[in-house]
Amino acid sequence: MPTRALRHVVLFGFKPGTTQPELDEIVTRFLALKTVVPGIEAIEWGVNNSPEGLDQGHSHCFTLTFLSDAARDAYLPHPDHKAFADWAGRWIARVTVVDYWAAS
């Protein structure tokens, strides 16, 4: 039987004037959460390249994988996650988050 996976999808849209080095540092720090927050099984990310024009101002997508609601729920208030959000907030104009249990 396959392992169930809880996906936590985070979409960021950035404020005008955010530089490429700032974006690179945001990505680096977000990905580093996997090394300090227990329960994150995987993180993948990418920059929007859809030709549909429906991104609503979001440019970067991060997908975190958890194996339980409890692991995700522990991540949300984790001090390192909170510190990242506080630090990155100066560049982020919009955030959308969607969680779902992956079905195959």
N, C-alpha and C positions, 0 to 999 in steps of 0.2 A: 504494500500500500504506500503511495507517495506521501511525503511529509507535507503537512499543511503549511502555508506561508502567508503571513500577514504583511501586506505591502503598505508602506507609509510613503505617499508621493508628495513631494514638496516642490512647488513652482515658485520661483523668484522672478520679480521684475525689479530692475534697478533704477535709481534716480539718474536723471541726466547728469552727465559729467563724471560718472563712475568710470575710472580708468581700467585698462586691461590689467595692469599690475594689481590693482585692488580686487578685480574679479578673480584673478589667479589666486590671490591670498584667501579670498572667501572660499573658493573651491577647496583649496588645500586644507583649510581649517575645518570645513564641514566634513570632508572625507576622514580627517583625523579622529572624529568622534568615534569611529568604529574601534579605535585602539584604546579608548578610555571609558566608553559606556558599555557595560555588560549587556548582553542580549541582542546587540545588533549583529545579525548573521552576515549581512552583506550590504554594501552601498554601491549603487551605480549612478552615473550622472551623464548629462549631455546638454548641449546647447540646441535650442529649437532651430530646426531647419525646414519646418513645414511650409509649403507654398500656399496653404489655405487662408492665411491671414486671420486666424481665429485665436491667436495666443493671448489676447486681452492684455498685452504688455508684458507677458512673462517671457523670459529668455532662457532661463536655466531650470532644468528638471533634475531632481534627485529622487531616487527610489531606494528606500531602506527596507530591508527584509527582517522580520521578527518571526519567531516561531510560536508566540503566544501573545494574547492581549496583555498579560502581566508584564512581559518584557517591554512591549511598546509603552505601557503605562508607566513603567519605571524610567524609561528614556525621557519622557516628556518633561518631568520636573528635575531631571538630573542636573547637578550644578554645572557640569561641563557643557551640556546642551544650552542651559540658560545663559552661561557666559558667552557662548558663541552667538546666540541670538542678540544679546545686549551689544556685543562688539559689532556685529554685521549690520545691525539695524540702521546705522548712519547712512548706509548705501542702498538699503532695500526700500523700494517704493510700494511694493505689493507682494503679498504671500498668499498662496492658495494651498491648502492641504487636503488630501483625500486619502482615506485608509480603506482597504478592502482585503478580504480573504481571497487569495488567488484560486481560481477554479480552472481546471483543465478538461 
